[in-house]
Amino acid sequence: MTQPTIPVSHRKLDAGRIPGIAAIPDVCEIKLMFQFNTVPQFSKIHGSGASALTMSVALADQIFDALAAPWTTNIAGLVSTNYRFLGVSIRDMSLATNPEFFSTHASHDGVGAVAELPRDVASVLTENIAARGRGLKGRIYLSGWTVAADDANGQMATATRTALNALGTAWMGALPPLGLTPCVAKPARQEYIGVTGAHHEKRDAGHSPVTGYIVTDLKWDTQRRRDK
């Protein structure tokens, strides 16, 4: 009998990725929806505990309010008036066919009325977990920054990092009262050969608790544009 061929990764292909919408038991996907002028921008965070909740517009509104209030308190003054935190959508990832629910409350807008940094400049909150290894962290991209957030030497100002870490702490505390524990979602992966030739066994879908949303350094990053 012919043995099945194990897919091999290369620079432009992650051979372990299983195509299609990921299904992860007990995980709620929270899509953060922003807009810079007319350009949409998205990031995602996740929370475990979805199986005990009923996904709905009302829950999406609660989650948006819990995340948007500290966004406004901590960083809106460093963000352009052309930048808006539009809302969130939520989805129970237990089944790929589960519907997405969108918040309906009013957007939270930046109030920084000074010159904008280039529009692809982004900060990154790293989603840390109590484990080591490739693929065991998440990244939250936040954009819309003005020169007030920069140290005038091409790096993030220390005060900006402090504000972002305060935002990360607030977000960590915002989800548990709503029945969700911050986590990194880990989609199932198929058996594959990595770019270095290492063999990787298949991995079942799961999740790991987040220990913190933090900014690890003062370097600006670039947000990759996504249309969904």
N, C-alpha and C positions, 0 to 999 in steps of 0.2 A: 504494500500500500504506500502511495506517495504521501510523504509528510507535508503538512501545510507550511507554506513559506512564511517566515517571521518577518514582518515589515521592518525596514531599516530607516532610521532618521538621517536627515542631512540638513544642511544649513537652513533650507526653506521648508522643511517638513518635520513636524513632530509626529513620528510614527506611532507613538503611544496613544495619541488622541483619538477618541472614538467620535466620528462625525455625528452631527445632529444635536438636538437640545438635551442637555444633561439632566438626568433624573437622580436626585439625591434625597434619600428618606429623611424626613423631619427637619429639613432646611428651608428657610424662607429667604428668597432672593430679594434684596432691596436695591432698586436701581435709583441712583441719585441723578436727577435731571437738571442740567444747567443750560444757560444760553448766554453767549457773548455776542451782543448785537443780535444778528439773525442766525448765528452759528450754534447748533446744539452741541453739548458736551455731556458725557455720561461717565459715571463711575458706579461700581457696585460694592455693596457690603452684604454680609449674610448673618443670619441668626438661626440658631437651633431652637427647637420647641414648636415648629410649625404645626406638628400633628395635633397639638392641644389647642390650636387657635382656628378660628374661622376667618379665612381671608375675605376681605371686604373693602369697599371704598372707605368706610368709617375707620377701619384699622389703618389703612394707608394714610388717612388724614392725621390720625394720632401719631403715627411714626414720623410723618413730615414735620408736624409741629414740634416734636421732641428733638429732631435733628436740626431744624431750621433756626430755632431760638438761640442755641449756643453758637451756630454759624454767624448769626447777626451780631451777637454779643462780642465774640472773640475776633472775627476777621473782616466783617463788612466794611469797617473803616479803612482797610488796606486794599479793598477790592473796588474796581471801577464801577461807576454808576451805570455803565453799559452791561454789567454782568448781573445775572439773575439766577437765584436758586428757585427753579420753577416748581419743583415738587418731587414726589417719589412714585414709583410703582412697586408693587409687591406681588410675589408669586410663590405658592407652595411648590417646591421643586420635587416633591415626592413622585409626581408623574409629569412627564414631558408635556402632556396635553392639558395640564391645569391652567386656568385662565390667569391673566394679569389684571390687577386692580390699580387704578390711578387715583392719586390724591386730587382733591378739588379746591383746597384752600389757597388763598392768595400767595403769590411768590414773595420771597424775601430778596431784596436788591442791595447791591453794593452802594456805598455812600462815599467812596473815595473820589473826590472831585479834583484830582491832579492827573498828570500825564500817565498813560498806561504803559506797562511793559509790553514787549512783543507778545502777540496773542497766543503763541504756542508755548510760552513760558508757564511752567506748572510746578507746584510743590507736590510732594509725595508723602502721604502718611503710610508708613509700613504697618501691616497687620502682623504683629508678632504672635507666635504660638510657642508652647513649651515643648518644642521638638526641633531637631536639626535635620537639614537635608534639602535637596533641590525641590522646588515646588511646594514648600511648606509655609510660605508666607504670601500675603496678598498685598496689593498696592492700591491706594485711593488717590486719584489725581484731582487736584483742585487748582483752578486757573482764575483768570480775571484780574491779576495783580496790577497795582500801580507802582510808581517809583517810590512811594512811601514804604513799600515792603522790602525794598532793595537797600543794600548797604553802600550803593554808589561805586562798588568795586566788582560788580558782576556776581555777587552772591546775595543770598537771602539775609536780611538783617536779623540779628540775634533776637530782637523783640518779636519779629514775625514768627520765628521758630517757637518762641515761648507761647505766642498766641495759638499757634497750630497745635502744640502739645496740650494746651488747655482745652482746645476743641476736641482733640482725640479723647481726653479724659471724660469730657462731658458726653460724648457719643457712647463711650463704654458704659456710662451710667444710665443712658437714656433708654436702652432697649430692654434690660431686665424687667422694669416695672410694667412693660407691655407684653411680657411673656416670652421674650426672646433673649438668648444668650449669644453675644457676638462670637462668630466663628469664621473659620476659613473653610469654604466649601471645596471638597475634593471629588471631582467627577471620576467615574470609573475609567480605567485606562487598560488598553489591551497589551498583551505581551509584545515586546519590541526590542530591537537592537539600537542602542544609542549612537550618537555621532562618534564616540570614541571606540565603539565596538563592544561596549559592555552590554550584557544581556539583562533585561528587566522583565520580571514576572508581571502578570496582569494584576491590577489593583481594583478592589471593589470600591464603589462609591461610599463616601463617608464625610466626616467633618471633624475639625479640631478646634477647641475653644481658643479664642483670641485672648492674649494676656495684656495687650495694649495696642492702641493706635498711636504711633510716635513718628516724629521726624528725626531721622538718624544723623543728618548733617545739614550744612548750610548751602548745599549745591542746589541750584534750580534744575528742573528736569523738563522734558518735553512730553506733552500729552499726545498720545496717538489718537487720531480722530476715529470715532466709531459711529456708525449710523443707526445703531440699535442697542 
